[in-house]
Amino acid sequence: MVRPVTGADMGIRRAEIHPGLREVIICKDQEGKVGLRLRDIDNGVFVQLVQANSPAALGGLRFGDQVLQINGQNVAGWSSDKAHKALKAAAEQRIELIVRDRSVISINAV
């Protein structure tokens, strides 16, 4: 189950994705997983894989998004292992993430 990212509490629904920074609130599935693989690159933690129909996918996380915080803890400089351990240690019902959308580069053909 996924709590709405924006707006008044309207029950369970898919997240709306807007450019920039956003808060994503997810919970774990029946197996205690969120369906997310992270990778540390240049002192940042980035989304490497989001499993289809997982809490992470339903929360709106996408490949390339940068995770800035997990439950209020800044993750800058963390290894991917440390970030995964923080997710595993988090409560099943509520995991708060602050993420920066992946960079989008548009190339105009001439």
PABA-214365 format. One record per residue: x, y, z of N, C-alpha, C in turn; chain. Coordinates in nm, 2 decimals, decimal comma. Each point is the difference from the previous one (the first is absolute). Example, Ala and Ser with C-alpha at 12.3 -4.5 7.8 and 13.67 -1.06 7.14 Angstrom:
% residues 2
+--------+--------+--------+--------+--------+--------+--------+--------+--------+-----+
:   n_xx :   n_yy :   n_zz :  ca_xx :  ca_yy :  ca_zz :   c_xx :   c_yy :   c_zz : mol :
+--------+--------+--------+--------+--------+--------+--------+--------+--------+-----+
:   1,32 :  -0,57 :   0,78 :  -0,09 :   0,12 :   0,00 :   0,09 :   0,12 :   0,00 :   A :
:  -0,04 :   0,11 :  -0,07 :   0,09 :   0,11 :   0,00 :  -0,08 :   0,11 :   0,08 :   A :
+--------+--------+--------+--------+--------+--------+--------+--------+--------+-----+
//
This chain:
% residues 110
+--------+--------+--------+--------+--------+--------+--------+--------+--------+-----+
:   n_xx :   n_yy :   n_zz :  ca_xx :  ca_yy :  ca_zz :   c_xx :   c_yy :   c_zz : mol :
+--------+--------+--------+--------+--------+--------+--------+--------+--------+-----+
:   0,08 :  -0,12 :   0,00 :  -0,08 :   0,12 :   0,00 :   0,09 :   0,12 :   0,00 :   A :
:  -0,05 :   0,11 :  -0,07 :   0,08 :   0,12 :  -0,01 :  -0,09 :   0,12 :   0,05 :   A :
:   0,05 :   0,08 :   0,08 :  -0,07 :   0,12 :   0,04 :   0,02 :   0,11 :  -0,11 :   A :
:  -0,10 :   0,08 :  -0,02 :   0,02 :   0,10 :  -0,11 :   0,11 :   0,10 :   0,04 :   A :
:   0,07 :   0,04 :  -0,11 :   0,11 :   0,09 :   0,02 :  -0,04 :   0,14 :   0,01 :   A :
:  -0,11 :   0,04 :  -0,07 :  -0,05 :   0,14 :   0,01 :  -0,15 :   0,00 :   0,02 :   A :
:  -0,05 :   0,11 :   0,04 :  -0,14 :   0,02 :   0,02 :  -0,05 :  -0,05 :   0,13 :   A :
:  -0,13 :   0,01 :   0,02 :  -0,07 :  -0,05 :   0,12 :   0,00 :  -0,15 :  -0,01 :   A :
:  -0,02 :  -0,07 :   0,12 :   0,01 :  -0,14 :   0,00 :  -0,12 :  -0,06 :  -0,07 :   A :
:   0,03 :  -0,07 :  -0,11 :  -0,11 :  -0,05 :  -0,09 :   0,01 :  -0,15 :  -0,01 :   A :
:   0,07 :  -0,06 :   0,10 :   0,01 :  -0,15 :  -0,01 :   0,12 :  -0,04 :  -0,08 :   A :
:   0,00 :  -0,12 :  -0,06 :   0,11 :  -0,05 :  -0,07 :  -0,02 :   0,04 :  -0,15 :   A :
:   0,11 :   0,05 :  -0,06 :   0,01 :   0,04 :  -0,14 :   0,14 :   0,01 :  -0,04 :   A :
:   0,02 :   0,01 :  -0,13 :   0,14 :   0,01 :  -0,05 :   0,04 :   0,15 :   0,02 :   A :
:   0,13 :   0,01 :   0,02 :   0,06 :   0,14 :   0,03 :   0,00 :   0,08 :  -0,13 :   A :
:  -0,02 :   0,13 :   0,02 :   0,02 :   0,09 :  -0,11 :   0,14 :   0,05 :   0,00 :   A :
:   0,07 :  -0,01 :  -0,12 :   0,14 :   0,04 :  -0,01 :   0,01 :   0,14 :  -0,06 :   A :
:   0,07 :   0,08 :   0,08 :   0,03 :   0,14 :  -0,05 :   0,15 :   0,02 :   0,00 :   A :
:   0,05 :   0,08 :  -0,09 :   0,15 :   0,02 :   0,00 :   0,05 :   0,07 :   0,13 :   A :
:   0,13 :  -0,03 :   0,03 :   0,06 :   0,06 :   0,12 :   0,00 :  -0,09 :   0,12 :   A :
:   0,00 :   0,06 :   0,12 :   0,00 :  -0,08 :   0,12 :  -0,14 :  -0,04 :   0,04 :   A :
:  -0,01 :  -0,12 :   0,06 :  -0,13 :  -0,05 :   0,04 :   0,02 :  -0,09 :   0,12 :   A :
:  -0,11 :  -0,01 :   0,08 :   0,00 :  -0,10 :   0,11 :  -0,08 :  -0,12 :  -0,05 :   A :
:   0,05 :  -0,11 :   0,03 :  -0,06 :  -0,13 :  -0,04 :  -0,02 :  -0,08 :   0,13 :   A :
:  -0,13 :  -0,04 :   0,03 :  -0,02 :  -0,08 :   0,12 :  -0,05 :  -0,13 :  -0,05 :   A :
:   0,07 :  -0,11 :   0,04 :  -0,03 :  -0,13 :  -0,04 :  -0,01 :  -0,09 :   0,12 :   A :
:  -0,05 :  -0,12 :  -0,01 :   0,01 :  -0,10 :   0,10 :   0,05 :  -0,13 :  -0,06 :   A :
:   0,03 :  -0,10 :   0,08 :   0,06 :  -0,12 :  -0,05 :  -0,12 :  -0,10 :  -0,04 :   A :
:   0,03 :  -0,09 :  -0,09 :  -0,09 :  -0,10 :  -0,04 :  -0,01 :  -0,11 :   0,10 :   A :
:  -0,08 :  -0,11 :  -0,03 :  -0,02 :  -0,11 :   0,09 :   0,13 :  -0,07 :   0,04 :   A :
:   0,10 :   0,01 :  -0,09 :   0,13 :  -0,06 :   0,03 :   0,10 :   0,09 :   0,06 :   A :
:  -0,05 :   0,12 :   0,04 :   0,09 :   0,10 :   0,06 :   0,09 :   0,07 :  -0,09 :   A :
:  -0,03 :   0,00 :  -0,13 :   0,08 :   0,07 :  -0,10 :  -0,07 :   0,12 :  -0,06 :   A :
:   0,09 :   0,09 :  -0,06 :  -0,06 :   0,12 :  -0,07 :   0,02 :  -0,01 :  -0,15 :   A :
:   0,07 :  -0,10 :  -0,05 :   0,02 :  -0,01 :  -0,14 :   0,10 :   0,10 :  -0,06 :   A :
:   0,11 :   0,02 :   0,06 :   0,09 :   0,11 :  -0,03 :   0,14 :  -0,04 :   0,01 :   A :
:   0,08 :   0,03 :  -0,10 :   0,15 :  -0,02 :   0,01 :   0,06 :   0,13 :  -0,02 :   A :
:   0,10 :   0,03 :   0,09 :   0,07 :   0,13 :   0,00 :   0,14 :  -0,02 :  -0,03 :   A :
:   0,07 :   0,11 :  -0,05 :   0,14 :  -0,01 :  -0,04 :   0,06 :   0,14 :   0,04 :   A :
:   0,12 :  -0,01 :   0,07 :   0,07 :   0,12 :   0,03 :   0,09 :   0,04 :  -0,11 :   A :
:  -0,01 :   0,13 :  -0,04 :   0,09 :   0,05 :  -0,11 :   0,04 :   0,14 :   0,05 :   A :
:   0,13 :   0,03 :   0,00 :   0,05 :   0,13 :   0,03 :  -0,07 :   0,07 :   0,13 :   A :
:   0,00 :  -0,08 :   0,11 :  -0,05 :   0,05 :   0,12 :  -0,15 :   0,02 :   0,00 :   A :
:  -0,07 :  -0,05 :  -0,10 :  -0,15 :   0,00 :   0,00 :  -0,05 :  -0,14 :  -0,01 :   A :
:  -0,13 :  -0,01 :   0,04 :  -0,07 :  -0,13 :   0,00 :  -0,11 :   0,01 :  -0,11 :   A :
:   0,00 :  -0,09 :  -0,10 :  -0,09 :   0,01 :  -0,11 :  -0,08 :  -0,13 :  -0,02 :   A :
:  -0,11 :   0,01 :  -0,06 :  -0,09 :  -0,11 :  -0,02 :   0,06 :  -0,07 :  -0,12 :   A :
:   0,03 :  -0,13 :   0,02 :   0,06 :  -0,08 :  -0,11 :  -0,11 :  -0,09 :  -0,06 :   A :
:  -0,10 :  -0,04 :   0,08 :  -0,10 :  -0,09 :  -0,05 :  -0,13 :   0,01 :   0,08 :   A :
:  -0,11 :   0,01 :  -0,07 :  -0,13 :   0,00 :   0,07 :  -0,08 :  -0,12 :  -0,06 :   A :
:  -0,04 :  -0,09 :   0,09 :  -0,08 :  -0,11 :  -0,04 :  -0,14 :   0,04 :  -0,04 :   A :
:  -0,05 :  -0,05 :  -0,11 :  -0,14 :   0,03 :  -0,04 :  -0,10 :  -0,03 :   0,11 :   A :
:  -0,10 :   0,08 :   0,02 :  -0,11 :  -0,01 :   0,09 :   0,05 :  -0,02 :   0,15 :   A :
:   0,12 :   0,04 :   0,03 :   0,05 :   0,00 :   0,14 :  -0,04 :   0,13 :   0,07 :   A :
:   0,01 :   0,01 :   0,13 :  -0,03 :   0,12 :   0,07 :   0,08 :   0,12 :  -0,05 :   A :
:   0,13 :  -0,03 :  -0,04 :   0,08 :   0,11 :  -0,06 :  -0,06 :   0,05 :  -0,13 :   A :
:  -0,04 :  -0,09 :  -0,08 :  -0,06 :   0,04 :  -0,13 :  -0,13 :   0,07 :   0,01 :   A :
:  -0,08 :  -0,05 :   0,09 :  -0,13 :   0,07 :   0,03 :   0,02 :   0,14 :   0,06 :   A :
:   0,11 :   0,01 :   0,07 :   0,03 :   0,13 :   0,06 :   0,06 :   0,10 :  -0,09 :   A :
:   0,03 :  -0,04 :  -0,12 :   0,05 :   0,09 :  -0,11 :   0,15 :   0,00 :  -0,01 :   A :
:   0,07 :  -0,08 :   0,07 :   0,15 :   0,00 :  -0,02 :   0,03 :  -0,06 :  -0,14 :   A :
:   0,11 :   0,06 :  -0,06 :   0,04 :  -0,04 :  -0,13 :   0,15 :  -0,02 :  -0,01 :   A :
:   0,05 :  -0,08 :  -0,10 :   0,14 :  -0,01 :  -0,02 :   0,06 :   0,14 :  -0,01 :   A :
:   0,12 :   0,01 :   0,07 :   0,07 :   0,13 :  -0,01 :  -0,03 :   0,10 :   0,10 :   A :
:  -0,12 :  -0,01 :   0,07 :  -0,03 :   0,09 :   0,10 :   0,11 :   0,00 :   0,11 :   A :
:   0,03 :   0,12 :   0,06 :   0,10 :   0,00 :   0,10 :  -0,07 :   0,01 :   0,14 :   A :
:   0,03 :  -0,09 :   0,09 :  -0,05 :   0,00 :   0,13 :   0,08 :   0,09 :   0,09 :   A :
:  -0,07 :   0,10 :   0,06 :   0,07 :   0,10 :   0,08 :  -0,01 :  -0,03 :   0,15 :   A :
:  -0,12 :  -0,06 :   0,04 :  -0,02 :  -0,03 :   0,14 :  -0,08 :  -0,13 :   0,01 :   A :
:   0,02 :  -0,07 :   0,10 :  -0,08 :  -0,12 :   0,04 :  -0,04 :   0,02 :   0,14 :   A :
:  -0,13 :   0,02 :   0,03 :  -0,06 :   0,02 :   0,13 :   0,08 :   0,12 :   0,07 :   A :
:   0,02 :   0,11 :  -0,07 :   0,06 :   0,11 :   0,06 :   0,15 :   0,00 :   0,01 :   A :
:   0,07 :  -0,10 :  -0,04 :   0,14 :  -0,01 :   0,01 :   0,06 :   0,03 :  -0,14 :   A :
:   0,09 :   0,10 :  -0,01 :   0,07 :   0,03 :  -0,12 :   0,09 :  -0,12 :  -0,04 :   A :
:  -0,01 :  -0,04 :  -0,13 :   0,07 :  -0,12 :  -0,04 :   0,13 :   0,04 :  -0,09 :   A :
:   0,03 :   0,13 :  -0,01 :   0,12 :   0,04 :  -0,07 :   0,12 :  -0,07 :   0,06 :   A :
:   0,08 :  -0,06 :  -0,09 :   0,12 :  -0,07 :   0,04 :  -0,02 :  -0,14 :   0,05 :   A :
:  -0,13 :  -0,05 :   0,01 :  -0,03 :  -0,14 :   0,04 :   0,04 :  -0,09 :  -0,11 :   A :
:   0,03 :  -0,12 :   0,04 :   0,01 :  -0,11 :  -0,10 :  -0,14 :  -0,06 :  -0,03 :   A :
:  -0,01 :  -0,07 :  -0,11 :  -0,13 :  -0,06 :  -0,03 :  -0,04 :  -0,10 :   0,10 :   A :
:   0,10 :  -0,07 :   0,06 :  -0,02 :  -0,10 :   0,11 :  -0,06 :   0,07 :   0,12 :   A :
:   0,05 :   0,11 :   0,04 :  -0,05 :   0,08 :   0,11 :  -0,15 :   0,04 :  -0,02 :   A :
:  -0,02 :   0,05 :  -0,12 :  -0,14 :   0,04 :  -0,04 :  -0,10 :  -0,11 :   0,00 :   A :
:   0,04 :  -0,12 :  -0,05 :  -0,08 :  -0,12 :   0,01 :  -0,03 :  -0,04 :   0,14 :   A :
:   0,10 :   0,01 :   0,08 :  -0,02 :  -0,04 :   0,15 :  -0,09 :   0,10 :   0,06 :   A :
:   0,00 :   0,12 :  -0,03 :  -0,09 :   0,10 :   0,05 :  -0,15 :  -0,03 :  -0,04 :   A :
:  -0,01 :  -0,04 :  -0,12 :  -0,14 :  -0,04 :  -0,05 :  -0,05 :  -0,13 :   0,07 :   A :
:   0,09 :  -0,09 :   0,02 :  -0,04 :  -0,13 :   0,07 :  -0,03 :   0,03 :   0,14 :   A :
:   0,07 :   0,09 :   0,07 :  -0,03 :   0,03 :   0,14 :  -0,12 :   0,09 :   0,02 :   A :
:  -0,05 :   0,06 :  -0,11 :  -0,12 :   0,09 :   0,01 :  -0,12 :  -0,07 :   0,04 :   A :
:  -0,10 :   0,07 :   0,05 :  -0,13 :  -0,06 :   0,04 :  -0,07 :  -0,05 :  -0,13 :   A :
:  -0,08 :  -0,10 :   0,01 :  -0,07 :  -0,06 :  -0,11 :  -0,10 :   0,10 :  -0,06 :   A :
:  -0,07 :   0,08 :   0,09 :  -0,11 :   0,08 :  -0,05 :   0,03 :   0,13 :  -0,06 :   A :
:   0,12 :   0,05 :   0,03 :   0,03 :   0,14 :  -0,05 :   0,15 :   0,02 :  -0,02 :   A :
:   0,04 :   0,02 :  -0,12 :   0,14 :   0,04 :  -0,03 :  -0,01 :   0,13 :  -0,08 :   A :
:   0,07 :   0,10 :   0,05 :  -0,01 :   0,13 :  -0,06 :   0,13 :   0,02 :  -0,08 :   A :
:  -0,01 :   0,03 :  -0,13 :   0,12 :   0,03 :  -0,08 :  -0,01 :   0,14 :  -0,06 :   A :
:   0,11 :   0,07 :   0,00 :   0,00 :   0,13 :  -0,08 :   0,09 :  -0,03 :  -0,12 :   A :
:  -0,05 :   0,02 :  -0,12 :   0,07 :  -0,04 :  -0,12 :   0,01 :   0,12 :  -0,10 :   A :
:   0,10 :   0,00 :  -0,08 :   0,02 :   0,10 :  -0,11 :  -0,02 :  -0,08 :  -0,12 :   A :
:  -0,09 :   0,05 :  -0,09 :  -0,03 :  -0,07 :  -0,13 :   0,13 :  -0,01 :  -0,08 :   A :
:   0,01 :  -0,11 :  -0,07 :   0,11 :  -0,03 :  -0,09 :   0,02 :   0,12 :  -0,10 :   A :
:   0,12 :   0,02 :  -0,04 :   0,02 :   0,11 :  -0,09 :  -0,06 :  -0,04 :  -0,14 :   A :
:  -0,06 :   0,10 :  -0,06 :  -0,06 :  -0,02 :  -0,13 :   0,07 :   0,09 :  -0,09 :   A :
:   0,07 :  -0,05 :  -0,10 :   0,07 :   0,08 :  -0,10 :  -0,08 :  -0,01 :  -0,13 :   A :
:  -0,05 :   0,11 :  -0,06 :  -0,06 :  -0,01 :  -0,13 :   0,09 :   0,05 :  -0,10 :   A :
:   0,01 :  -0,08 :  -0,11 :   0,09 :   0,03 :  -0,11 :  -0,09 :   0,03 :  -0,12 :   A :
:   0,02 :   0,12 :  -0,06 :  -0,08 :   0,04 :  -0,11 :   0,07 :  -0,04 :  -0,13 :   A :
:  -0,06 :  -0,08 :  -0,08 :   0,06 :  -0,03 :  -0,13 :   0,00 :   0,12 :  -0,10 :   A :
:   0,10 :   0,01 :  -0,07 :   0,01 :   0,12 :  -0,10 :   0,00 :  -0,06 :  -0,14 :   A :
+--------+--------+--------+--------+--------+--------+--------+--------+--------+-----+
//
